[in-house]
Amino acid sequence: MKKHRPFPAGHISIMLGLVSFPCLLLLAFLGAWLLLPIEFVGVLLVYYALTFSYSLWLMRFIAVDLIDLASLYIIITFKPPRLFWRPVV
């Protein structure tokens, strides 16, 4: 149930969430940029943009909602393996 999630249950304050969100997002993109191929950062940007737009706006439109969710599942499922692999030099 949604009432048992950390924010609604009061386990995590809204202020902590507002401060943590940009820090964790920056850390994720910085880590991807430094440790993974640059193509992965592009896929991560697309994935983040789709999930963010879905949360704010796209879920209100059924056809767009289905296309957006399907796109997210396709990105997760059929990601090119070379995005996660670097040859050891």
N, CA, C and O atoms as CSV, one atom per row, in Angstrom:
chain,resi,resn,atom,element,x,y,z
A,1,MET,N,N,0.831,-1.181,0.000
A,1,MET,CA,C,0.000,0.000,0.000
A,1,MET,C,C,0.879,1.250,0.000
A,1,MET,O,O,1.976,1.266,0.558
A,2,LYS,N,N,0.368,2.275,-0.633
A,2,LYS,CA,C,1.145,3.506,-0.737
A,2,LYS,C,C,1.349,4.191,0.614
A,2,LYS,O,O,2.332,4.908,0.797
A,3,LYS,N,N,0.445,3.982,1.552
A,3,LYS,CA,C,0.587,4.647,2.851
A,3,LYS,C,C,1.758,4.110,3.660
A,3,LYS,O,O,2.163,4.729,4.643
A,4,HIS,N,N,2.309,2.963,3.258
A,4,HIS,CA,C,3.445,2.379,3.966
A,4,HIS,C,C,4.789,2.764,3.350
A,4,HIS,O,O,5.835,2.354,3.854
A,5,ARG,N,N,4.778,3.535,2.280
A,5,ARG,CA,C,6.025,4.004,1.679
A,5,ARG,C,C,6.668,5.039,2.603
A,5,ARG,O,O,5.976,5.651,3.416
A,6,PRO,N,N,7.984,5.240,2.488
A,6,PRO,CA,C,8.688,6.100,3.461
A,6,PRO,C,C,8.136,7.521,3.617
A,6,PRO,O,O,8.021,8.008,4.742
A,7,PHE,N,N,7.796,8.189,2.524
A,7,PHE,CA,C,7.309,9.568,2.653
A,7,PHE,C,C,5.912,9.630,3.275
A,7,PHE,O,O,5.725,10.357,4.251
A,8,PRO,N,N,4.923,8.897,2.749
A,8,PRO,CA,C,3.593,8.974,3.375
A,8,PRO,C,C,3.572,8.474,4.820
A,8,PRO,O,O,2.799,8.973,5.638
A,9,ALA,N,N,4.419,7.492,5.135
A,9,ALA,CA,C,4.444,6.956,6.494
A,9,ALA,C,C,5.171,7.886,7.456
A,9,ALA,O,O,5.075,7.700,8.669
A,10,GLY,N,N,5.898,8.886,6.948
A,10,GLY,CA,C,6.604,9.834,7.794
A,10,GLY,C,C,7.977,9.369,8.235
A,10,GLY,O,O,8.575,9.976,9.123
A,11,HIS,N,N,8.492,8.298,7.629
A,11,HIS,CA,C,9.829,7.808,7.982
A,11,HIS,C,C,10.923,8.720,7.422
A,11,HIS,O,O,12.008,8.823,7.995
A,12,ILE,N,N,10.629,9.377,6.306
A,12,ILE,CA,C,11.572,10.303,5.683
A,12,ILE,C,C,10.854,11.638,5.517
A,12,ILE,O,O,9.723,11.682,5.034
A,13,SER,N,N,11.504,12.714,5.914
A,13,SER,CA,C,10.869,14.029,5.810
A,13,SER,C,C,10.889,14.516,4.359
A,13,SER,O,O,11.743,14.120,3.567
A,14,ILE,N,N,9.945,15.367,4.038
A,14,ILE,CA,C,9.880,15.952,2.697
A,14,ILE,C,C,11.143,16.767,2.423
A,14,ILE,O,O,11.666,16.735,1.309
A,15,MET,N,N,11.633,17.488,3.413
A,15,MET,CA,C,12.837,18.302,3.245
A,15,MET,C,C,14.038,17.421,2.901
A,15,MET,O,O,14.831,17.775,2.028
A,16,LEU,N,N,14.180,16.288,3.571
A,16,LEU,CA,C,15.274,15.374,3.267
A,16,LEU,C,C,15.157,14.861,1.835
A,16,LEU,O,O,16.163,14.727,1.138
A,17,GLY,N,N,13.951,14.577,1.400
A,17,GLY,CA,C,13.737,14.129,0.023
A,17,GLY,C,C,14.091,15.202,-0.989
A,17,GLY,O,O,14.702,14.913,-2.018
A,18,LEU,N,N,13.709,16.443,-0.701
A,18,LEU,CA,C,14.005,17.540,-1.624
A,18,LEU,C,C,15.498,17.829,-1.715
A,18,LEU,O,O,15.984,18.256,-2.762
A,19,VAL,N,N,16.223,17.603,-0.639
A,19,VAL,CA,C,17.671,17.814,-0.645
A,19,VAL,C,C,18.380,16.610,-1.271
A,19,VAL,O,O,19.336,16.775,-2.030
A,20,SER,N,N,17.912,15.406,-0.953
A,20,SER,CA,C,18.562,14.179,-1.427
A,20,SER,C,C,18.383,13.966,-2.927
A,20,SER,O,O,19.295,13.476,-3.593
A,21,PHE,N,N,17.227,14.327,-3.462
A,21,PHE,CA,C,16.922,14.056,-4.866
A,21,PHE,C,C,17.966,14.616,-5.831
A,21,PHE,O,O,18.519,13.846,-6.616
A,22,PRO,N,N,18.265,15.921,-5.812
A,22,PRO,CA,C,19.260,16.420,-6.769
A,22,PRO,C,C,20.660,15.866,-6.518
A,22,PRO,O,O,21.429,15.654,-7.456
A,23,CYS,N,N,20.986,15.634,-5.245
A,23,CYS,CA,C,22.322,15.080,-4.939
A,23,CYS,C,C,22.475,13.671,-5.498
A,23,CYS,O,O,23.493,13.354,-6.113
A,24,LEU,N,N,21.472,12.828,-5.289
A,24,LEU,CA,C,21.533,11.456,-5.792
A,24,LEU,C,C,21.471,11.412,-7.311
A,24,LEU,O,O,22.133,10.583,-7.937
A,25,LEU,N,N,20.684,12.297,-7.907
A,25,LEU,CA,C,20.605,12.355,-9.370
A,25,LEU,C,C,21.953,12.761,-9.963
A,25,LEU,O,O,22.416,12.154,-10.928
A,26,LEU,N,N,22.569,13.767,-9.400
A,26,LEU,CA,C,23.889,14.203,-9.852
A,26,LEU,C,C,24.918,13.093,-9.671
A,26,LEU,O,O,25.745,12.864,-10.553
A,27,LEU,N,N,24.873,12.411,-8.546
A,27,LEU,CA,C,25.794,11.309,-8.280
A,27,LEU,C,C,25.609,10.173,-9.295
A,27,LEU,O,O,26.589,9.587,-9.755
A,28,ALA,N,N,24.376,9.871,-9.638
A,28,ALA,CA,C,24.105,8.803,-10.615
A,28,ALA,C,C,24.663,9.163,-11.986
A,28,ALA,O,O,25.326,8.343,-12.621
A,29,PHE,N,N,24.400,10.385,-12.446
A,29,PHE,CA,C,24.896,10.786,-13.762
A,29,PHE,C,C,26.417,10.940,-13.768
A,29,PHE,O,O,27.067,10.591,-14.753
A,30,LEU,N,N,26.979,11.448,-12.704
A,30,LEU,CA,C,28.427,11.575,-12.616
A,30,LEU,C,C,29.094,10.202,-12.618
A,30,LEU,O,O,30.091,9.993,-13.310
A,31,GLY,N,N,28.549,9.274,-11.851
A,31,GLY,CA,C,29.085,7.916,-11.825
A,31,GLY,C,C,28.986,7.235,-13.177
A,31,GLY,O,O,29.918,6.553,-13.601
A,32,ALA,N,N,27.864,7.414,-13.852
A,32,ALA,CA,C,27.700,6.824,-15.191
A,32,ALA,C,C,28.682,7.447,-16.169
A,32,ALA,O,O,29.262,6.744,-16.997
A,33,TRP,N,N,28.875,8.755,-16.082
A,33,TRP,CA,C,29.777,9.447,-17.003
A,33,TRP,C,C,31.227,9.015,-16.799
A,33,TRP,O,O,31.979,8.868,-17.762
A,34,LEU,N,N,31.611,8.814,-15.544
A,34,LEU,CA,C,32.995,8.451,-15.251
A,34,LEU,C,C,33.289,6.966,-15.440
A,34,LEU,O,O,34.405,6.605,-15.814
A,35,LEU,N,N,32.315,6.104,-15.189
A,35,LEU,CA,C,32.577,4.678,-15.142
A,35,LEU,C,C,32.056,3.876,-16.332
A,35,LEU,O,O,32.493,2.746,-16.548
A,36,LEU,N,N,31.150,4.430,-17.088
A,36,LEU,CA,C,30.523,3.679,-18.176
A,36,LEU,C,C,30.706,4.403,-19.505
A,36,LEU,O,O,31.048,5.586,-19.526
A,37,PRO,N,N,30.479,3.701,-20.613
A,37,PRO,CA,C,30.585,4.360,-21.925
A,37,PRO,C,C,29.606,5.534,-22.029
A,37,PRO,O,O,28.548,5.530,-21.400
A,38,ILE,N,N,29.966,6.518,-22.817
A,38,ILE,CA,C,29.166,7.738,-22.944
A,38,ILE,C,C,27.764,7.448,-23.492
A,38,ILE,O,O,26.822,8.190,-23.214
A,39,GLU,N,N,27.628,6.379,-24.264
A,39,GLU,CA,C,26.310,6.012,-24.794
A,39,GLU,C,C,25.338,5.699,-23.666
A,39,GLU,O,O,24.143,5.980,-23.759
A,40,PHE,N,N,25.872,5.112,-22.596
A,40,PHE,CA,C,25.016,4.780,-21.459
A,40,PHE,C,C,24.424,6.041,-20.847
A,40,PHE,O,O,23.264,6.046,-20.437
A,41,VAL,N,N,25.207,7.104,-20.783
A,41,VAL,CA,C,24.712,8.366,-20.220
A,41,VAL,C,C,23.549,8.879,-21.069
A,41,VAL,O,O,22.577,9.412,-20.534
A,42,GLY,N,N,23.645,8.718,-22.385
A,42,GLY,CA,C,22.538,9.105,-23.266
A,42,GLY,C,C,21.282,8.301,-22.992
A,42,GLY,O,O,20.188,8.860,-22.922
A,43,VAL,N,N,21.431,6.994,-22.835
A,43,VAL,CA,C,20.286,6.141,-22.524
A,43,VAL,C,C,19.716,6.518,-21.157
A,43,VAL,O,O,18.498,6.555,-20.983
A,44,LEU,N,N,20.576,6.794,-20.201
A,44,LEU,CA,C,20.134,7.203,-18.870
A,44,LEU,C,C,19.354,8.517,-18.929
A,44,LEU,O,O,18.339,8.666,-18.248
A,45,LEU,N,N,19.822,9.466,-19.736
A,45,LEU,CA,C,19.100,10.737,-19.899
A,45,LEU,C,C,17.712,10.526,-20.496
A,45,LEU,O,O,16.734,11.106,-20.026
A,46,VAL,N,N,17.631,9.694,-21.532
A,46,VAL,CA,C,16.333,9.405,-22.161
A,46,VAL,C,C,15.414,8.725,-21.156
A,46,VAL,O,O,14.247,9.094,-21.022
A,47,TYR,N,N,15.943,7.733,-20.453
A,47,TYR,CA,C,15.140,7.004,-19.467
A,47,TYR,C,C,14.647,7.947,-18.373
A,47,TYR,O,O,13.479,7.897,-17.989
A,48,TYR,N,N,15.533,8.804,-17.871
A,48,TYR,CA,C,15.130,9.750,-16.830
A,48,TYR,C,C,14.074,10.728,-17.354
A,48,TYR,O,O,13.092,11.006,-16.666
A,49,ALA,N,N,14.270,11.245,-18.554
A,49,ALA,CA,C,13.308,12.189,-19.132
A,49,ALA,C,C,11.932,11.540,-19.293
A,49,ALA,O,O,10.909,12.166,-19.013
A,50,LEU,N,N,11.910,10.285,-19.746
A,50,LEU,CA,C,10.626,9.588,-19.906
A,50,LEU,C,C,9.945,9.345,-18.567
A,50,LEU,O,O,8.742,9.572,-18.435
A,51,THR,N,N,10.698,8.886,-17.573
A,51,THR,CA,C,10.076,8.620,-16.279
A,51,THR,C,C,9.622,9.913,-15.595
A,51,THR,O,O,8.572,9.944,-14.953
A,52,PHE,N,N,10.412,10.971,-15.736
A,52,PHE,CA,C,10.040,12.254,-15.134
A,52,PHE,C,C,8.794,12.832,-15.802
A,52,PHE,O,O,7.878,13.296,-15.125
A,53,SER,N,N,8.767,12.801,-17.132
A,53,SER,CA,C,7.595,13.321,-17.841
A,53,SER,C,C,6.371,12.459,-17.574
A,53,SER,O,O,5.254,12.973,-17.505
A,54,TYR,N,N,6.569,11.154,-17.424
A,54,TYR,CA,C,5.452,10.275,-17.088
A,54,TYR,C,C,4.876,10.648,-15.725
A,54,TYR,O,O,3.659,10.746,-15.568
A,55,SER,N,N,5.743,10.856,-14.746
A,55,SER,CA,C,5.281,11.164,-13.395
A,55,SER,C,C,4.537,12.495,-13.330
A,55,SER,O,O,3.572,12.630,-12.578
A,56,LEU,N,N,4.977,13.470,-14.108
A,56,LEU,CA,C,4.364,14.798,-14.035
A,56,LEU,C,C,3.148,14.979,-14.933
A,56,LEU,O,O,2.222,15.712,-14.587
A,57,TRP,N,N,3.148,14.309,-16.096
A,57,TRP,CA,C,2.157,14.703,-17.086
A,57,TRP,C,C,1.596,13.557,-17.906
A,57,TRP,O,O,0.381,13.472,-18.080
A,58,LEU,N,N,2.439,12.675,-18.414
A,58,LEU,CA,C,2.005,11.698,-19.413
A,58,LEU,C,C,1.036,10.645,-18.897
A,58,LEU,O,O,0.300,10.063,-19.693
A,59,MET,N,N,1.009,10.378,-17.593
A,59,MET,CA,C,0.121,9.338,-17.080
A,59,MET,C,C,-1.354,9.713,-17.220
A,59,MET,O,O,-2.227,8.859,-17.063
A,60,ARG,N,N,-1.631,10.957,-17.507
A,60,ARG,CA,C,-3.017,11.416,-17.650
A,60,ARG,C,C,-3.638,11.031,-18.983
A,60,ARG,O,O,-4.862,11.036,-19.116
A,61,PHE,N,N,-2.821,10.699,-19.964
A,61,PHE,CA,C,-3.309,10.360,-21.296
A,61,PHE,C,C,-3.076,8.877,-21.554
A,61,PHE,O,O,-1.934,8.421,-21.600
A,62,ILE,N,N,-4.159,8.130,-21.720
A,62,ILE,CA,C,-4.057,6.669,-21.762
A,62,ILE,C,C,-3.166,6.186,-22.894
A,62,ILE,O,O,-2.294,5.351,-22.657
A,63,ALA,N,N,-3.349,6.675,-24.112
A,63,ALA,CA,C,-2.542,6.191,-25.243
A,63,ALA,C,C,-1.071,6.546,-25.052
A,63,ALA,O,O,-0.194,5.714,-25.283
A,64,VAL,N,N,-0.804,7.766,-24.636
A,64,VAL,CA,C,0.582,8.195,-24.406
A,64,VAL,C,C,1.168,7.438,-23.217
A,64,VAL,O,O,2.351,7.095,-23.212
A,65,ASP,N,N,0.347,7.185,-22.225
A,65,ASP,CA,C,0.766,6.423,-21.051
A,65,ASP,C,C,1.264,5.039,-21.471
A,65,ASP,O,O,2.327,4.601,-21.032
A,66,LEU,N,N,0.512,4.368,-22.302
A,66,LEU,CA,C,0.905,3.032,-22.754
A,66,LEU,C,C,2.182,3.064,-23.575
A,66,LEU,O,O,3.048,2.205,-23.411
A,67,ILE,N,N,2.307,4.035,-24.447
A,67,ILE,CA,C,3.505,4.141,-25.291
A,67,ILE,C,C,4.729,4.453,-24.426
A,67,ILE,O,O,5.799,3.881,-24.633
A,68,ASP,N,N,4.574,5.347,-23.472
A,68,ASP,CA,C,5.687,5.720,-22.603
A,68,ASP,C,C,6.141,4.533,-21.752
A,68,ASP,O,O,7.336,4.251,-21.674
A,69,LEU,N,N,5.210,3.846,-21.123
A,69,LEU,CA,C,5.585,2.691,-20.308
A,69,LEU,C,C,6.212,1.589,-21.157
A,69,LEU,O,O,7.183,0.957,-20.739
A,70,ALA,N,N,5.665,1.360,-22.336
A,70,ALA,CA,C,6.253,0.355,-23.222
A,70,ALA,C,C,7.672,0.747,-23.614
A,70,ALA,O,O,8.557,-0.108,-23.672
A,71,SER,N,N,7.896,2.022,-23.884
A,71,SER,CA,C,9.241,2.492,-24.235
A,71,SER,C,C,10.219,2.269,-23.087
A,71,SER,O,O,11.361,1.866,-23.310
A,72,LEU,N,N,9.776,2.529,-21.868
A,72,LEU,CA,C,10.650,2.316,-20.715
A,72,LEU,C,C,11.010,0.842,-20.565
A,72,LEU,O,O,12.162,0.505,-20.291
A,73,TYR,N,N,10.029,-0.032,-20.742
A,73,TYR,CA,C,10.304,-1.467,-20.635
A,73,TYR,C,C,11.230,-1.938,-21.746
A,73,TYR,O,O,12.076,-2.805,-21.525
A,74,ILE,N,N,11.077,-1.377,-22.931
A,74,ILE,CA,C,11.959,-1.746,-24.046
A,74,ILE,C,C,13.392,-1.296,-23.763
A,74,ILE,O,O,14.339,-2.038,-24.021
A,75,ILE,N,N,13.549,-0.094,-23.238
A,75,ILE,CA,C,14.896,0.394,-22.913
A,75,ILE,C,C,15.553,-0.525,-21.885
A,75,ILE,O,O,16.732,-0.857,-22.013
A,76,ILE,N,N,14.801,-0.931,-20.874
A,76,ILE,CA,C,15.364,-1.797,-19.833
A,76,ILE,C,C,15.671,-3.184,-20.384
A,76,ILE,O,O,16.724,-3.749,-20.091
A,77,THR,N,N,14.768,-3.728,-21.169
A,77,THR,CA,C,14.890,-5.115,-21.623
A,77,THR,C,C,15.892,-5.293,-22.744
A,77,THR,O,O,16.688,-6.231,-22.710
A,78,PHE,N,N,15.874,-4.424,-23.728
A,78,PHE,CA,C,16.691,-4.609,-24.927
A,78,PHE,C,C,17.867,-3.653,-25.004
A,78,PHE,O,O,18.286,-3.269,-26.096
A,79,LYS,N,N,18.397,-3.268,-23.863
A,79,LYS,CA,C,19.548,-2.364,-23.863
A,79,LYS,C,C,20.726,-3.037,-24.565
A,79,LYS,O,O,20.978,-4.223,-24.347
A,80,PRO,N,N,21.429,-2.316,-25.380
A,80,PRO,CA,C,22.591,-2.896,-26.048
A,80,PRO,C,C,23.666,-3.272,-25.026
A,80,PRO,O,O,24.018,-2.449,-24.181
A,81,PRO,N,N,24.193,-4.495,-25.087
A,81,PRO,CA,C,25.183,-4.929,-24.095
A,81,PRO,C,C,26.439,-4.054,-24.072
A,81,PRO,O,O,27.075,-3.929,-23.026
A,82,ARG,N,N,26.808,-3.447,-25.201
A,82,ARG,CA,C,28.037,-2.657,-25.223
A,82,ARG,C,C,27.923,-1.386,-24.391
A,82,ARG,O,O,28.933,-0.739,-24.114
A,83,LEU,N,N,26.700,-1.015,-23.986
A,83,LEU,CA,C,26.539,0.151,-23.121
A,83,LEU,C,C,27.081,-0.108,-21.722
A,83,LEU,O,O,27.383,0.830,-20.984
A,84,PHE,N,N,27.203,-1.381,-21.357
A,84,PHE,CA,C,27.606,-1.726,-19.999
A,84,PHE,C,C,28.967,-2.403,-19.951
A,84,PHE,O,O,29.365,-2.913,-18.904
A,85,TRP,N,N,29.670,-2.415,-21.043
A,85,TRP,CA,C,30.918,-3.169,-21.098
A,85,TRP,C,C,32.022,-2.297,-21.668
A,85,TRP,O,O,31.845,-1.629,-22.686
A,86,ARG,N,N,33.137,-2.314,-21.009
A,86,ARG,CA,C,34.331,-1.617,-21.513
A,86,ARG,C,C,35.477,-2.617,-21.559
A,86,ARG,O,O,35.655,-3.388,-20.616
A,87,PRO,N,N,36.239,-2.620,-22.612
A,87,PRO,CA,C,37.383,-3.541,-22.649
A,87,PRO,C,C,38.434,-3.110,-21.619
A,87,PRO,O,O,38.653,-1.921,-21.383
A,88,VAL,N,N,39.065,-4.099,-21.027
A,88,VAL,CA,C,40.122,-3.846,-20.052
A,88,VAL,C,C,41.397,-3.564,-20.820
A,88,VAL,O,O,41.814,-4.359,-21.663
A,89,VAL,N,N,42.016,-2.429,-20.525
A,89,VAL,CA,C,43.244,-2.033,-21.253
A,89,VAL,C,C,44.442,-2.252,-20.365
A,89,VAL,O,O,45.572,-1.985,-20.775
